[in-house]
Amino acid sequence: MNRQVWFGVFEFGDFMKCGDGYPMAIIRRLDAKLVMNPDDAEDYMTENGFDSYLIPSQFNGEVYYAEAV
């Protein structure tokens, strides 16, 4: 099934609160949003020179946008 896939520059990690980790993604730059088969995202990212990708419907965590400088 096709899903929306975001490509750009993202940082992934865990936000720690009271010893518990909460997954998060920080969007530094969002270059493209495409609807595609998630199995093809890794190859598409590499072939098109993107730094990273995120599949919002499959990411079990918080998503934040970095403040523009």
C-alpha positions as a Markdown table, in Angstrom:
| # | Residue | x | y | z |
|---|---|---|---|---|
| 1 | Met | 0.0 | 0.0 | 0.0 |
| 2 | Asn | 1.3 | 3.5 | -0.9 |
| 3 | Arg | 2.0 | 5.9 | 1.9 |
| 4 | Gln | 3.2 | 9.5 | 2.1 |
| 5 | Val | 7.0 | 9.7 | 2.4 |
| 6 | Trp | 8.9 | 12.8 | 3.3 |
| 7 | Phe | 12.4 | 13.4 | 2.1 |
| 8 | Gly | 14.9 | 16.0 | 3.4 |
| 9 | Val | 17.2 | 16.5 | 6.4 |
| 10 | Phe | 15.9 | 14.9 | 9.6 |
| 11 | Glu | 17.4 | 14.0 | 12.9 |
| 12 | Phe | 16.0 | 11.0 | 14.8 |
| 13 | Gly | 16.5 | 10.3 | 18.5 |
| 14 | Asp | 14.9 | 9.9 | 21.9 |
| 15 | Phe | 13.8 | 12.7 | 24.2 |
| 16 | Met | 14.4 | 11.6 | 27.8 |
| 17 | Lys | 11.9 | 12.5 | 30.5 |
| 18 | Cys | 12.1 | 11.0 | 34.0 |
| 19 | Gly | 14.3 | 8.2 | 32.6 |
| 20 | Asp | 11.8 | 7.3 | 29.9 |
| 21 | Gly | 12.7 | 7.7 | 26.2 |
| 22 | Tyr | 10.2 | 9.1 | 23.7 |
| 23 | Pro | 11.1 | 8.7 | 20.0 |
| 24 | Met | 11.2 | 11.9 | 18.0 |
| 25 | Ala | 12.1 | 13.3 | 14.6 |
| 26 | Ile | 13.3 | 16.9 | 14.1 |
| 27 | Ile | 12.8 | 18.2 | 10.6 |
| 28 | Arg | 15.7 | 20.4 | 9.6 |
| 29 | Arg | 14.7 | 20.7 | 6.0 |
| 30 | Leu | 11.8 | 19.2 | 4.1 |
| 31 | Asp | 12.5 | 18.8 | 0.4 |
| 32 | Ala | 9.7 | 16.6 | -0.9 |
| 33 | Lys | 6.5 | 14.8 | 0.1 |
| 34 | Leu | 5.7 | 11.9 | -2.2 |
| 35 | Val | 3.1 | 9.1 | -2.2 |
| 36 | Met | 4.9 | 5.9 | -2.9 |
| 37 | Asn | 5.5 | 2.3 | -1.7 |
| 38 | Pro | 7.4 | 2.6 | 1.5 |
| 39 | Asp | 9.6 | -0.3 | 0.4 |
| 40 | Asp | 11.0 | 1.9 | -2.3 |
| 41 | Ala | 11.9 | 4.9 | 0.0 |
| 42 | Glu | 15.4 | 3.9 | 0.8 |
| 43 | Asp | 16.4 | 3.5 | -2.9 |
| 44 | Tyr | 14.6 | 6.7 | -3.9 |
| 45 | Met | 16.4 | 8.6 | -1.2 |
| 46 | Thr | 19.8 | 7.3 | -2.3 |
| 47 | Glu | 19.2 | 7.8 | -6.0 |
| 48 | Asn | 18.0 | 11.4 | -5.6 |
| 49 | Gly | 20.6 | 12.5 | -3.0 |
| 50 | Phe | 18.3 | 13.1 | -0.1 |
| 51 | Asp | 19.8 | 12.9 | 3.4 |
| 52 | Ser | 17.0 | 11.0 | 5.1 |
| 53 | Tyr | 13.3 | 10.1 | 4.9 |
| 54 | Leu | 10.3 | 9.7 | 7.2 |
| 55 | Ile | 7.1 | 7.8 | 6.8 |
| 56 | Pro | 4.7 | 9.7 | 9.1 |
| 57 | Ser | 2.0 | 7.1 | 9.2 |
| 58 | Gln | 4.6 | 4.5 | 10.3 |
| 59 | Phe | 6.7 | 6.6 | 12.7 |
| 60 | Asn | 5.7 | 6.0 | 16.3 |
| 61 | Gly | 7.0 | 9.2 | 17.9 |
| 62 | Glu | 6.8 | 13.0 | 18.0 |
| 63 | Val | 7.6 | 15.1 | 14.9 |
| 64 | Tyr | 9.0 | 18.6 | 15.3 |
| 65 | Tyr | 10.1 | 21.3 | 12.9 |
| 66 | Ala | 13.4 | 23.0 | 13.6 |
| 67 | Glu | 13.2 | 26.7 | 13.9 |
| 68 | Ala | 14.6 | 28.5 | 10.8 |
| 69 | Val | 17.7 | 30.5 | 11.5 |
